[in-house]
Amino acid sequence: MVGPSQSLRQIKWLRLAEVAPSRFLLVIPSGTMIETLEVAVSDLFDLLPPSETYERGLLAELLRILRLRRRQKNVTKAEILLLQL
């Protein structure tokens, strides 16, 4: 889960599903490789100015986790159904 992020919302195919106040699941299209998300987040991070400390911190931590899990081959993706009642 991640906190709110205007930067992540710029990735057109990525959805942020709010599951608790200001807590979001990252929702990627079926079949999307984790490396695709990692590259997209890395590109966003590279474009952020240093003054965007919150967004840079969030993206840096997300990148750290994505890279670590990919290198450890410890990434699990699952399909979940989210319904608003």
Residue, then its C-alpha position, 0 to 999 in steps of 0.5 A: m500500500v502507498g499513500p496518496s500520490q499525484s505522481l503515480r496517478q500520471i501512469k495512465w495504466l496504473r490505478l490507485a484503489e483506496v482501501a483505507p483513508s489515504r492508503f492505496l493499493l496499486v492496481i496494474p492491468s493483468g499481465t503487466m510485468i513488475e519491471t514495467l511498473e519499476v521503469a515507470v516509477s523510475d521515470l517519474f522519479d527522475l522527472l521530479p524536482p528536488s522540491e517535491t520531497y513527499e513525492r520523491g520520498l514515496l517514489a524512492e521507497l516504492l522503487r527500493i521495494l520493487r527492486l529488492r523484491r524483483r532481485q530476490k524473485n519475491v514478487t507475488k501478483a494476484e487478482i482481487l475483486l474490489l466492489q463498492l456497495 
